[in-house]
Amino acid sequence: MTVAETIRQKLEDSLQPERLDVVDESHLHAGHASAPAGGESHFRVTVVSEAFEGQSRVARQRMIYKVLAEEMAGPIHALAISATAPGEA
């Protein structure tokens, strides 16, 4: 399973999102000192979930980081997050 597939599976299982986009942006960082040769290190996620209702932006990000703790300690170097509740602009 790729890192992107793992991210998708874990976020789907834990947050049951209405919308989930996982984009591997590793190619944008190729050649940088922090970018491993194999890629799959820089991601952007967009998550729309009822689990975020009433939560602050920081709390939402912490929820995602908790779900992806193992990946953040390993293959993920950077993670850009957009986390909203349904109906938020």
PDB file with one MODEL, atoms N, CA, C and O in Angstrom:
MODEL        1
ATOM      1  N   MET A   1       0.848  -1.176   0.000  1.00  0.00           N
ATOM      2  CA  MET A   1       0.000   0.000   0.000  1.00  0.00           C
ATOM      3  C   MET A   1       0.896   1.243   0.000  1.00  0.00           C
ATOM      4  O   MET A   1       1.864   1.311   0.758  1.00  0.00           O
ATOM      5  N   THR A   2       0.579   2.207  -0.837  1.00  0.00           N
ATOM      6  CA  THR A   2       1.366   3.438  -0.894  1.00  0.00           C
ATOM      7  C   THR A   2       1.067   4.307   0.326  1.00  0.00           C
ATOM      8  O   THR A   2       0.093   4.075   1.043  1.00  0.00           O
ATOM      9  N   VAL A   3       1.910   5.302   0.552  1.00  0.00           N
ATOM     10  CA  VAL A   3       1.681   6.232   1.664  1.00  0.00           C
ATOM     11  C   VAL A   3       0.358   6.966   1.462  1.00  0.00           C
ATOM     12  O   VAL A   3      -0.404   7.144   2.413  1.00  0.00           O
ATOM     13  N   ALA A   4       0.081   7.390   0.238  1.00  0.00           N
ATOM     14  CA  ALA A   4      -1.177   8.083  -0.050  1.00  0.00           C
ATOM     15  C   ALA A   4      -2.382   7.193   0.255  1.00  0.00           C
ATOM     16  O   ALA A   4      -3.373   7.662   0.816  1.00  0.00           O
ATOM     17  N   GLU A   5      -2.302   5.932  -0.108  1.00  0.00           N
ATOM     18  CA  GLU A   5      -3.400   4.995   0.168  1.00  0.00           C
ATOM     19  C   GLU A   5      -3.574   4.795   1.676  1.00  0.00           C
ATOM     20  O   GLU A   5      -4.697   4.692   2.167  1.00  0.00           O
ATOM     21  N   THR A   6      -2.471   4.740   2.395  1.00  0.00           N
ATOM     22  CA  THR A   6      -2.525   4.594   3.854  1.00  0.00           C
ATOM     23  C   THR A   6      -3.173   5.822   4.485  1.00  0.00           C
ATOM     24  O   THR A   6      -4.016   5.697   5.373  1.00  0.00           O
ATOM     25  N   ILE A   7      -2.781   6.999   4.029  1.00  0.00           N
ATOM     26  CA  ILE A   7      -3.382   8.244   4.533  1.00  0.00           C
ATOM     27  C   ILE A   7      -4.887   8.209   4.301  1.00  0.00           C
ATOM     28  O   ILE A   7      -5.671   8.464   5.215  1.00  0.00           O
ATOM     29  N   ARG A   8      -5.279   7.894   3.080  1.00  0.00           N
ATOM     30  CA  ARG A   8      -6.705   7.852   2.721  1.00  0.00           C
ATOM     31  C   ARG A   8      -7.466   6.862   3.609  1.00  0.00           C
ATOM     32  O   ARG A   8      -8.517   7.196   4.157  1.00  0.00           O
ATOM     33  N   GLN A   9      -6.939   5.657   3.746  1.00  0.00           N
ATOM     34  CA  GLN A   9      -7.620   4.616   4.522  1.00  0.00           C
ATOM     35  C   GLN A   9      -7.784   5.026   5.980  1.00  0.00           C
ATOM     36  O   GLN A   9      -8.863   4.878   6.553  1.00  0.00           O
ATOM     37  N   LYS A  10      -6.717   5.539   6.577  1.00  0.00           N
ATOM     38  CA  LYS A  10      -6.781   5.917   7.995  1.00  0.00           C
ATOM     39  C   LYS A  10      -7.742   7.074   8.237  1.00  0.00           C
ATOM     40  O   LYS A  10      -8.496   7.063   9.210  1.00  0.00           O
ATOM     41  N   LEU A  11      -7.720   8.070   7.358  1.00  0.00           N
ATOM     42  CA  LEU A  11      -8.627   9.215   7.533  1.00  0.00           C
ATOM     43  C   LEU A  11     -10.079   8.810   7.284  1.00  0.00           C
ATOM     44  O   LEU A  11     -10.981   9.276   7.980  1.00  0.00           O
ATOM     45  N   GLU A  12     -10.305   7.949   6.301  1.00  0.00           N
ATOM     46  CA  GLU A  12     -11.671   7.463   6.048  1.00  0.00           C
ATOM     47  C   GLU A  12     -12.195   6.680   7.245  1.00  0.00           C
ATOM     48  O   GLU A  12     -13.332   6.876   7.675  1.00  0.00           O
ATOM     49  N   ASP A  13     -11.363   5.795   7.780  1.00  0.00           N
ATOM     50  CA  ASP A  13     -11.787   4.956   8.904  1.00  0.00           C
ATOM     51  C   ASP A  13     -12.069   5.769  10.157  1.00  0.00           C
ATOM     52  O   ASP A  13     -13.033   5.486  10.869  1.00  0.00           O
ATOM     53  N   SER A  14     -11.256   6.761  10.436  1.00  0.00           N
ATOM     54  CA  SER A  14     -11.377   7.483  11.700  1.00  0.00           C
ATOM     55  C   SER A  14     -12.315   8.686  11.647  1.00  0.00           C
ATOM     56  O   SER A  14     -12.988   8.978  12.635  1.00  0.00           O
ATOM     57  N   LEU A  15     -12.374   9.387  10.517  1.00  0.00           N
ATOM     58  CA  LEU A  15     -13.155  10.626  10.446  1.00  0.00           C
ATOM     59  C   LEU A  15     -14.411  10.513   9.585  1.00  0.00           C
ATOM     60  O   LEU A  15     -15.240  11.422   9.578  1.00  0.00           O
ATOM     61  N   GLN A  16     -14.554   9.421   8.871  1.00  0.00           N
ATOM     62  CA  GLN A  16     -15.708   9.197   7.998  1.00  0.00           C
ATOM     63  C   GLN A  16     -16.073  10.469   7.222  1.00  0.00           C
ATOM     64  O   GLN A  16     -17.181  10.990   7.346  1.00  0.00           O
ATOM     65  N   PRO A  17     -15.129  10.950   6.429  1.00  0.00           N
ATOM     66  CA  PRO A  17     -15.335  12.236   5.754  1.00  0.00           C
ATOM     67  C   PRO A  17     -16.389  12.202   4.660  1.00  0.00           C
ATOM     68  O   PRO A  17     -16.617  11.187   4.003  1.00  0.00           O
ATOM     69  N   GLU A  18     -17.010  13.338   4.499  1.00  0.00           N
ATOM     70  CA  GLU A  18     -17.946  13.577   3.401  1.00  0.00           C
ATOM     71  C   GLU A  18     -17.141  13.789   2.112  1.00  0.00           C
ATOM     72  O   GLU A  18     -17.575  13.427   1.018  1.00  0.00           O
ATOM     73  N   ARG A  19     -15.973  14.379   2.276  1.00  0.00           N
ATOM     74  CA  ARG A  19     -15.054  14.603   1.160  1.00  0.00           C
ATOM     75  C   ARG A  19     -13.635  14.390   1.670  1.00  0.00           C
ATOM     76  O   ARG A  19     -13.289  14.803   2.777  1.00  0.00           O
ATOM     77  N   LEU A  20     -12.819  13.739   0.845  1.00  0.00           N
ATOM     78  CA  LEU A  20     -11.421  13.521   1.202  1.00  0.00           C
ATOM     79  C   LEU A  20     -10.580  13.541  -0.073  1.00  0.00           C
ATOM     80  O   LEU A  20     -10.782  12.731  -0.978  1.00  0.00           O
ATOM     81  N   ASP A  21      -9.642  14.471  -0.129  1.00  0.00           N
ATOM     82  CA  ASP A  21      -8.688  14.546  -1.230  1.00  0.00           C
ATOM     83  C   ASP A  21      -7.295  14.374  -0.639  1.00  0.00           C
ATOM     84  O   ASP A  21      -6.933  15.055   0.321  1.00  0.00           O
ATOM     85  N   VAL A  22      -6.529  13.479  -1.203  1.00  0.00           N
ATOM     86  CA  VAL A  22      -5.145  13.256  -0.791  1.00  0.00           C
ATOM     87  C   VAL A  22      -4.285  13.460  -2.034  1.00  0.00           C
ATOM     88  O   VAL A  22      -4.400  12.721  -3.012  1.00  0.00           O
ATOM     89  N   VAL A  23      -3.421  14.476  -1.981  1.00  0.00           N
ATOM     90  CA  VAL A  23      -2.581  14.810  -3.127  1.00  0.00           C
ATOM     91  C   VAL A  23      -1.120  14.679  -2.731  1.00  0.00           C
ATOM     92  O   VAL A  23      -0.665  15.290  -1.764  1.00  0.00           O
ATOM     93  N   ASP A  24      -0.391  13.868  -3.494  1.00  0.00           N
ATOM     94  CA  ASP A  24       1.045  13.705  -3.285  1.00  0.00           C
ATOM     95  C   ASP A  24       1.741  14.846  -4.020  1.00  0.00           C
ATOM     96  O   ASP A  24       1.731  14.894  -5.250  1.00  0.00           O
ATOM     97  N   GLU A  25       2.340  15.760  -3.272  1.00  0.00           N
ATOM     98  CA  GLU A  25       3.036  16.908  -3.845  1.00  0.00           C
ATOM     99  C   GLU A  25       4.559  16.742  -3.795  1.00  0.00           C
ATOM    100  O   GLU A  25       5.299  17.716  -3.934  1.00  0.00           O
ATOM    101  N   SER A  26       5.009  15.533  -3.599  1.00  0.00           N
ATOM    102  CA  SER A  26       6.441  15.271  -3.450  1.00  0.00           C
ATOM    103  C   SER A  26       7.244  15.745  -4.648  1.00  0.00           C
ATOM    104  O   SER A  26       8.368  16.222  -4.499  1.00  0.00           O
ATOM    105  N   HIS A  27       6.665  15.613  -5.842  1.00  0.00           N
ATOM    106  CA  HIS A  27       7.386  16.019  -7.049  1.00  0.00           C
ATOM    107  C   HIS A  27       7.734  17.508  -7.035  1.00  0.00           C
ATOM    108  O   HIS A  27       8.688  17.925  -7.692  1.00  0.00           O
ATOM    109  N   LEU A  28       6.969  18.312  -6.292  1.00  0.00           N
ATOM    110  CA  LEU A  28       7.236  19.749  -6.208  1.00  0.00           C
ATOM    111  C   LEU A  28       8.471  20.050  -5.360  1.00  0.00           C
ATOM    112  O   LEU A  28       9.001  21.161  -5.395  1.00  0.00           O
ATOM    113  N   HIS A  29       8.922  19.062  -4.606  1.00  0.00           N
ATOM    114  CA  HIS A  29      10.034  19.249  -3.685  1.00  0.00           C
ATOM    115  C   HIS A  29      11.267  18.434  -4.092  1.00  0.00           C
ATOM    116  O   HIS A  29      12.235  18.352  -3.336  1.00  0.00           O
ATOM    117  N   ALA A  30      11.232  17.842  -5.267  1.00  0.00           N
ATOM    118  CA  ALA A  30      12.354  17.034  -5.745  1.00  0.00           C
ATOM    119  C   ALA A  30      13.624  17.876  -5.762  1.00  0.00           C
ATOM    120  O   ALA A  30      13.625  19.017  -6.224  1.00  0.00           O
ATOM    121  N   GLY A  31      14.693  17.299  -5.255  1.00  0.00           N
ATOM    122  CA  GLY A  31      15.967  17.994  -5.221  1.00  0.00           C
ATOM    123  C   GLY A  31      16.229  18.751  -3.941  1.00  0.00           C
ATOM    124  O   GLY A  31      17.370  19.124  -3.670  1.00  0.00           O
ATOM    125  N   HIS A  32      15.190  18.989  -3.138  1.00  0.00           N
ATOM    126  CA  HIS A  32      15.386  19.659  -1.849  1.00  0.00           C
ATOM    127  C   HIS A  32      16.046  18.680  -0.880  1.00  0.00           C
ATOM    128  O   HIS A  32      15.870  17.467  -0.994  1.00  0.00           O
ATOM    129  N   ALA A  33      16.785  19.206   0.047  1.00  0.00           N
ATOM    130  CA  ALA A  33      17.508  18.366   1.012  1.00  0.00           C
ATOM    131  C   ALA A  33      16.568  17.471   1.812  1.00  0.00           C
ATOM    132  O   ALA A  33      16.940  16.358   2.183  1.00  0.00           O
ATOM    133  N   SER A  34      15.357  17.944   2.080  1.00  0.00           N
ATOM    134  CA  SER A  34      14.418  17.182   2.912  1.00  0.00           C
ATOM    135  C   SER A  34      13.569  16.201   2.110  1.00  0.00           C
ATOM    136  O   SER A  34      12.778  15.455   2.687  1.00  0.00           O
ATOM    137  N   ALA A  35      13.720  16.195   0.807  1.00  0.00           N
ATOM    138  CA  ALA A  35      12.889  15.342  -0.046  1.00  0.00           C
ATOM    139  C   ALA A  35      13.622  14.049  -0.396  1.00  0.00           C
ATOM    140  O   ALA A  35      14.640  14.085  -1.087  1.00  0.00           O
ATOM    141  N   PRO A  36      13.113  12.903   0.076  1.00  0.00           N
ATOM    142  CA  PRO A  36      13.758  11.640  -0.269  1.00  0.00           C
ATOM    143  C   PRO A  36      13.599  11.326  -1.757  1.00  0.00           C
ATOM    144  O   PRO A  36      12.641  11.769  -2.390  1.00  0.00           O
ATOM    145  N   ALA A  37      14.515  10.580  -2.296  1.00  0.00           N
ATOM    146  CA  ALA A  37      14.525  10.270  -3.726  1.00  0.00           C
ATOM    147  C   ALA A  37      13.264   9.544  -4.179  1.00  0.00           C
ATOM    148  O   ALA A  37      12.806   9.759  -5.302  1.00  0.00           O
ATOM    149  N   GLY A  38      12.698   8.700  -3.344  1.00  0.00           N
ATOM    150  CA  GLY A  38      11.535   7.919  -3.730  1.00  0.00           C
ATOM    151  C   GLY A  38      10.211   8.658  -3.719  1.00  0.00           C
ATOM    152  O   GLY A  38       9.196   8.102  -4.139  1.00  0.00           O
ATOM    153  N   GLY A  39      10.195   9.888  -3.251  1.00  0.00           N
ATOM    154  CA  GLY A  39       8.953  10.647  -3.186  1.00  0.00           C
ATOM    155  C   GLY A  39       8.069  10.182  -2.039  1.00  0.00           C
ATOM    156  O   GLY A  39       8.562   9.628  -1.056  1.00  0.00           O
ATOM    157  N   GLU A  40       6.780  10.403  -2.158  1.00  0.00           N
ATOM    158  CA  GLU A  40       5.786  10.054  -1.137  1.00  0.00           C
ATOM    159  C   GLU A  40       6.164  10.600   0.240  1.00  0.00           C
ATOM    160  O   GLU A  40       6.139   9.882   1.239  1.00  0.00           O
ATOM    161  N   SER A  41       6.515  11.885   0.266  1.00  0.00           N
ATOM    162  CA  SER A  41       6.923  12.505   1.522  1.00  0.00           C
ATOM    163  C   SER A  41       6.182  13.806   1.812  1.00  0.00           C
ATOM    164  O   SER A  41       6.112  14.231   2.965  1.00  0.00           O
ATOM    165  N   HIS A  42       5.629  14.443   0.784  1.00  0.00           N
ATOM    166  CA  HIS A  42       4.944  15.728   0.929  1.00  0.00           C
ATOM    167  C   HIS A  42       3.507  15.574   0.415  1.00  0.00           C
ATOM    168  O   HIS A  42       3.285  15.228  -0.745  1.00  0.00           O
ATOM    169  N   PHE A  43       2.544  15.837   1.295  1.00  0.00           N
ATOM    170  CA  PHE A  43       1.143  15.633   0.931  1.00  0.00           C
ATOM    171  C   PHE A  43       0.293  16.836   1.292  1.00  0.00           C
ATOM    172  O   PHE A  43       0.620  17.616   2.186  1.00  0.00           O
ATOM    173  N   ARG A  44      -0.815  16.961   0.565  1.00  0.00           N
ATOM    174  CA  ARG A  44      -1.855  17.942   0.863  1.00  0.00           C
ATOM    175  C   ARG A  44      -3.152  17.164   1.012  1.00  0.00           C
ATOM    176  O   ARG A  44      -3.516  16.384   0.132  1.00  0.00           O
ATOM    177  N   VAL A  45      -3.859  17.376   2.136  1.00  0.00           N
ATOM    178  CA  VAL A  45      -5.145  16.709   2.337  1.00  0.00           C
ATOM    179  C   VAL A  45      -6.242  17.758   2.541  1.00  0.00           C
ATOM    180  O   VAL A  45      -6.046  18.778   3.203  1.00  0.00           O
ATOM    181  N   THR A  46      -7.376  17.472   1.960  1.00  0.00           N
ATOM    182  CA  THR A  46      -8.585  18.253   2.177  1.00  0.00           C
ATOM    183  C   THR A  46      -9.601  17.290   2.770  1.00  0.00           C
ATOM    184  O   THR A  46      -9.947  16.279   2.159  1.00  0.00           O
ATOM    185  N   VAL A  47     -10.076  17.618   3.973  1.00  0.00           N
ATOM    186  CA  VAL A  47     -10.992  16.730   4.676  1.00  0.00           C
ATOM    187  C   VAL A  47     -12.214  17.529   5.098  1.00  0.00           C
ATOM    188  O   VAL A  47     -12.096  18.556   5.766  1.00  0.00           O
ATOM    189  N   VAL A  48     -13.388  17.050   4.703  1.00  0.00           N
ATOM    190  CA  VAL A  48     -14.656  17.632   5.152  1.00  0.00           C
ATOM    191  C   VAL A  48     -15.354  16.546   5.959  1.00  0.00           C
ATOM    192  O   VAL A  48     -15.721  15.500   5.426  1.00  0.00           O
ATOM    193  N   SER A  49     -15.533  16.810   7.257  1.00  0.00           N
ATOM    194  CA  SER A  49     -16.093  15.787   8.139  1.00  0.00           C
ATOM    195  C   SER A  49     -16.925  16.417   9.249  1.00  0.00           C
ATOM    196  O   SER A  49     -16.598  17.486   9.765  1.00  0.00           O
ATOM    197  N   GLU A  50     -17.996  15.739   9.599  1.00  0.00           N
ATOM    198  CA  GLU A  50     -18.816  16.180  10.727  1.00  0.00           C
ATOM    199  C   GLU A  50     -18.030  16.130  12.037  1.00  0.00           C
ATOM    200  O   GLU A  50     -18.385  16.808  13.001  1.00  0.00           O
ATOM    201  N   ALA A  51     -16.973  15.336  12.072  1.00  0.00           N
ATOM    202  CA  ALA A  51     -16.131  15.233  13.272  1.00  0.00           C
ATOM    203  C   ALA A  51     -15.499  16.575  13.625  1.00  0.00           C
ATOM    204  O   ALA A  51     -15.092  16.782  14.768  1.00  0.00           O
ATOM    205  N   PHE A  52     -15.412  17.494  12.656  1.00  0.00           N
ATOM    206  CA  PHE A  52     -14.797  18.800  12.882  1.00  0.00           C
ATOM    207  C   PHE A  52     -15.781  19.851  13.379  1.00  0.00           C
ATOM    208  O   PHE A  52     -15.380  20.961  13.730  1.00  0.00           O
ATOM    209  N   GLU A  53     -17.055  19.512  13.410  1.00  0.00           N
ATOM    210  CA  GLU A  53     -18.089  20.460  13.844  1.00  0.00           C
ATOM    211  C   GLU A  53     -17.762  20.985  15.234  1.00  0.00           C
ATOM    212  O   GLU A  53     -17.576  20.207  16.170  1.00  0.00           O
ATOM    213  N   GLY A  54     -17.692  22.307  15.368  1.00  0.00           N
ATOM    214  CA  GLY A  54     -17.453  22.940  16.659  1.00  0.00           C
ATOM    215  C   GLY A  54     -16.008  22.913  17.123  1.00  0.00           C
ATOM    216  O   GLY A  54     -15.701  23.381  18.219  1.00  0.00           O
ATOM    217  N   GLN A  55     -15.111  22.368  16.297  1.00  0.00           N
ATOM    218  CA  GLN A  55     -13.698  22.278  16.658  1.00  0.00           C
ATOM    219  C   GLN A  55     -12.929  23.451  16.054  1.00  0.00           C
ATOM    220  O   GLN A  55     -13.259  23.921  14.966  1.00  0.00           O
ATOM    221  N   SER A  56     -11.908  23.917  16.759  1.00  0.00           N
ATOM    222  CA  SER A  56     -11.047  24.973  16.227  1.00  0.00           C
ATOM    223  C   SER A  56     -10.167  24.407  15.121  1.00  0.00           C
ATOM    224  O   SER A  56     -10.054  23.191  14.965  1.00  0.00           O
ATOM    225  N   ARG A  57      -9.550  25.291  14.364  1.00  0.00           N
ATOM    226  CA  ARG A  57      -8.639  24.877  13.294  1.00  0.00           C
ATOM    227  C   ARG A  57      -7.499  24.026  13.863  1.00  0.00           C
ATOM    228  O   ARG A  57      -7.125  23.006  13.282  1.00  0.00           O
ATOM    229  N   VAL A  58      -6.962  24.451  14.986  1.00  0.00           N
ATOM    230  CA  VAL A  58      -5.859  23.717  15.616  1.00  0.00           C
ATOM    231  C   VAL A  58      -6.322  22.339  16.086  1.00  0.00           C
ATOM    232  O   VAL A  58      -5.609  21.352  15.906  1.00  0.00           O
ATOM    233  N   ALA A  59      -7.505  22.266  16.682  1.00  0.00           N
ATOM    234  CA  ALA A  59      -8.036  20.981  17.147  1.00  0.00           C
ATOM    235  C   ALA A  59      -8.248  20.026  15.970  1.00  0.00           C
ATOM    236  O   ALA A  59      -7.993  18.827  16.085  1.00  0.00           O
ATOM    237  N   ARG A  60      -8.707  20.553  14.858  1.00  0.00           N
ATOM    238  CA  ARG A  60      -8.922  19.727  13.661  1.00  0.00           C
ATOM    239  C   ARG A  60      -7.596  19.163  13.154  1.00  0.00           C
ATOM    240  O   ARG A  60      -7.497  17.984  12.814  1.00  0.00           O
ATOM    241  N   GLN A  61      -6.587  20.019  13.110  1.00  0.00           N
ATOM    242  CA  GLN A  61      -5.276  19.553  12.663  1.00  0.00           C
ATOM    243  C   GLN A  61      -4.715  18.510  13.617  1.00  0.00           C
ATOM    244  O   GLN A  61      -4.117  17.526  13.182  1.00  0.00           O
ATOM    245  N   ARG A  62      -4.901  18.717  14.903  1.00  0.00           N
ATOM    246  CA  ARG A  62      -4.420  17.734  15.880  1.00  0.00           C
ATOM    247  C   ARG A  62      -5.107  16.396  15.703  1.00  0.00           C
ATOM    248  O   ARG A  62      -4.480  15.351  15.876  1.00  0.00           O
ATOM    249  N   MET A  63      -6.386  16.412  15.362  1.00  0.00           N
ATOM    250  CA  MET A  63      -7.115  15.164  15.120  1.00  0.00           C
ATOM    251  C   MET A  63      -6.469  14.400  13.964  1.00  0.00           C
ATOM    252  O   MET A  63      -6.269  13.188  14.040  1.00  0.00           O
ATOM    253  N   ILE A  64      -6.150  15.120  12.906  1.00  0.00           N
ATOM    254  CA  ILE A  64      -5.541  14.487  11.729  1.00  0.00           C
ATOM    255  C   ILE A  64      -4.138  13.988  12.056  1.00  0.00           C
ATOM    256  O   ILE A  64      -3.773  12.872  11.685  1.00  0.00           O
ATOM    257  N   TYR A  65      -3.351  14.809  12.747  1.00  0.00           N
ATOM    258  CA  TYR A  65      -1.998  14.378  13.124  1.00  0.00           C
ATOM    259  C   TYR A  65      -2.029  13.141  14.017  1.00  0.00           C
ATOM    260  O   TYR A  65      -1.163  12.273  13.910  1.00  0.00           O
ATOM    261  N   LYS A  66      -3.015  13.063  14.889  1.00  0.00           N
ATOM    262  CA  LYS A  66      -3.130  11.894  15.774  1.00  0.00           C
ATOM    263  C   LYS A  66      -3.405  10.625  14.949  1.00  0.00           C
ATOM    264  O   LYS A  66      -2.807   9.576  15.187  1.00  0.00           O
ATOM    265  N   VAL A  67      -4.308  10.742  13.990  1.00  0.00           N
ATOM    266  CA  VAL A  67      -4.646   9.605  13.133  1.00  0.00           C
ATOM    267  C   VAL A  67      -3.424   9.155  12.324  1.00  0.00           C
ATOM    268  O   VAL A  67      -3.217   7.962  12.106  1.00  0.00           O
ATOM    269  N   LEU A  68      -2.625  10.120  11.887  1.00  0.00           N
ATOM    270  CA  LEU A  68      -1.478   9.823  11.019  1.00  0.00           C
ATOM    271  C   LEU A  68      -0.143   9.859  11.774  1.00  0.00           C
ATOM    272  O   LEU A  68       0.907  10.069  11.165  1.00  0.00           O
ATOM    273  N   ALA A  69      -0.179   9.658  13.078  1.00  0.00           N
ATOM    274  CA  ALA A  69       1.032   9.760  13.904  1.00  0.00           C
ATOM    275  C   ALA A  69       2.159   8.867  13.408  1.00  0.00           C
ATOM    276  O   ALA A  69       3.310   9.299  13.345  1.00  0.00           O
ATOM    277  N   GLU A  70       1.843   7.643  13.061  1.00  0.00           N
ATOM    278  CA  GLU A  70       2.866   6.698  12.600  1.00  0.00           C
ATOM    279  C   GLU A  70       3.519   7.182  11.306  1.00  0.00           C
ATOM    280  O   GLU A  70       4.737   7.102  11.147  1.00  0.00           O
ATOM    281  N   GLU A  71       2.702   7.683  10.390  1.00  0.00           N
ATOM    282  CA  GLU A  71       3.219   8.170   9.110  1.00  0.00           C
ATOM    283  C   GLU A  71       4.008   9.469   9.294  1.00  0.00           C
ATOM    284  O   GLU A  71       5.004   9.693   8.606  1.00  0.00           O
ATOM    285  N   MET A  72       3.567  10.317  10.213  1.00  0.00           N
ATOM    286  CA  MET A  72       4.280  11.571  10.475  1.00  0.00           C
ATOM    287  C   MET A  72       5.649  11.289  11.088  1.00  0.00           C
ATOM    288  O   MET A  72       6.583  12.069  10.900  1.00  0.00           O
ATOM    289  N   ALA A  73       5.773  10.201  11.808  1.00  0.00           N
ATOM    290  CA  ALA A  73       7.055   9.826  12.399  1.00  0.00           C
ATOM    291  C   ALA A  73       7.948   9.123  11.388  1.00  0.00           C
ATOM    292  O   ALA A  73       9.141   8.933  11.627  1.00  0.00           O
ATOM    293  N   GLY A  74       7.367   8.742  10.263  1.00  0.00           N
ATOM    294  CA  GLY A  74       8.125   7.992   9.268  1.00  0.00           C
ATOM    295  C   GLY A  74       8.179   8.679   7.925  1.00  0.00           C
ATOM    296  O   GLY A  74       8.923   9.643   7.748  1.00  0.00           O
ATOM    297  N   PRO A  75       7.393   8.193   6.970  1.00  0.00           N
ATOM    298  CA  PRO A  75       7.571   8.643   5.596  1.00  0.00           C
ATOM    299  C   PRO A  75       7.101  10.072   5.288  1.00  0.00           C
ATOM    300  O   PRO A  75       7.606  10.681   4.345  1.00  0.00           O
ATOM    301  N   ILE A  76       6.153  10.621   6.050  1.00  0.00           N
ATOM    302  CA  ILE A  76       5.644  11.960   5.730  1.00  0.00           C
ATOM    303  C   ILE A  76       6.579  13.012   6.307  1.00  0.00           C
ATOM    304  O   ILE A  76       6.837  13.048   7.510  1.00  0.00           O
ATOM    305  N   HIS A  77       7.076  13.862   5.428  1.00  0.00           N
ATOM    306  CA  HIS A  77       7.923  14.975   5.860  1.00  0.00           C
ATOM    307  C   HIS A  77       7.094  16.248   6.042  1.00  0.00           C
ATOM    308  O   HIS A  77       7.341  17.029   6.961  1.00  0.00           O
ATOM    309  N   ALA A  78       6.110  16.454   5.160  1.00  0.00           N
ATOM    310  CA  ALA A  78       5.276  17.657   5.220  1.00  0.00           C
ATOM    311  C   ALA A  78       3.831  17.291   4.889  1.00  0.00           C
ATOM    312  O   ALA A  78       3.559  16.479   4.005  1.00  0.00           O
ATOM    313  N   LEU A  79       2.914  17.916   5.629  1.00  0.00           N
ATOM    314  CA  LEU A  79       1.488  17.656   5.427  1.00  0.00           C
ATOM    315  C   LEU A  79       0.741  18.980   5.497  1.00  0.00           C
ATOM    316  O   LEU A  79       0.684  19.616   6.550  1.00  0.00           O
ATOM    317  N   ALA A  80       0.167  19.392   4.366  1.00  0.00           N
ATOM    318  CA  ALA A  80      -0.673  20.589   4.326  1.00  0.00           C
ATOM    319  C   ALA A  80      -2.110  20.126   4.529  1.00  0.00           C
ATOM    320  O   ALA A  80      -2.563  19.174   3.893  1.00  0.00           O
ATOM    321  N   ILE A  81      -2.827  20.817   5.431  1.00  0.00           N
ATOM    322  CA  ILE A  81      -4.160  20.364   5.818  1.00  0.00           C
ATOM    323  C   ILE A  81      -5.202  21.454   5.614  1.00  0.00           C
ATOM    324  O   ILE A  81      -5.016  22.604   6.013  1.00  0.00           O
ATOM    325  N   SER A  82      -6.305  21.061   4.981  1.00  0.00           N
ATOM    326  CA  SER A  82      -7.520  21.856   4.952  1.00  0.00           C
ATOM    327  C   SER A  82      -8.595  20.972   5.580  1.00  0.00           C
ATOM    328  O   SER A  82      -8.976  19.947   5.015  1.00  0.00           O
ATOM    329  N   ALA A  83      -9.081  21.378   6.752  1.00  0.00           N
ATOM    330  CA  ALA A  83     -10.054  20.554   7.492  1.00  0.00           C
ATOM    331  C   ALA A  83     -11.264  21.413   7.833  1.00  0.00           C
ATOM    332  O   ALA A  83     -11.152  22.394   8.569  1.00  0.00           O
ATOM    333  N   THR A  84     -12.417  21.040   7.296  1.00  0.00           N
ATOM    334  CA  THR A  84     -13.640  21.794   7.532  1.00  0.00           C
ATOM    335  C   THR A  84     -14.792  20.858   7.869  1.00  0.00           C
ATOM    336  O   THR A  84     -14.761  19.659   7.589  1.00  0.00           O
ATOM    337  N   ALA A  85     -15.805  21.453   8.479  1.00  0.00           N
ATOM    338  CA  ALA A  85     -17.044  20.731   8.728  1.00  0.00           C
ATOM    339  C   ALA A  85     -17.960  20.964   7.532  1.00  0.00           C
ATOM    340  O   ALA A  85     -17.799  21.961   6.828  1.00  0.00           O
ATOM    341  N   PRO A  86     -18.916  20.071   7.284  1.00  0.00           N
ATOM    342  CA  PRO A  86     -19.848  20.271   6.174  1.00  0.00           C
ATOM    343  C   PRO A  86     -20.563  21.625   6.311  1.00  0.00           C
ATOM    344  O   PRO A  86     -20.950  22.030   7.407  1.00  0.00           O
ATOM    345  N   GLY A  87     -20.725  22.303   5.186  1.00  0.00           N
ATOM    346  CA  GLY A  87     -21.424  23.582   5.181  1.00  0.00           C
ATOM    347  C   GLY A  87     -20.521  24.774   5.422  1.00  0.00           C
ATOM    348  O   GLY A  87     -20.968  25.908   5.252  1.00  0.00           O
ATOM    349  N   GLU A  88     -19.276  24.572   5.809  1.00  0.00           N
ATOM    350  CA  GLU A  88     -18.344  25.675   5.970  1.00  0.00           C
ATOM    351  C   GLU A  88     -17.753  26.050   4.624  1.00  0.00           C
ATOM    352  O   GLU A  88     -17.495  25.189   3.783  1.00  0.00           O
ATOM    353  N   ALA A  89     -17.545  27.318   4.433  1.00  0.00           N
ATOM    354  CA  ALA A  89     -16.988  27.787   3.135  1.00  0.00           C
ATOM    355  C   ALA A  89     -15.502  27.573   3.099  1.00  0.00           C
ATOM    356  O   ALA A  89     -14.856  27.900   2.103  1.00  0.00           O
TER     357      ALA A  89
ENDMDL
END
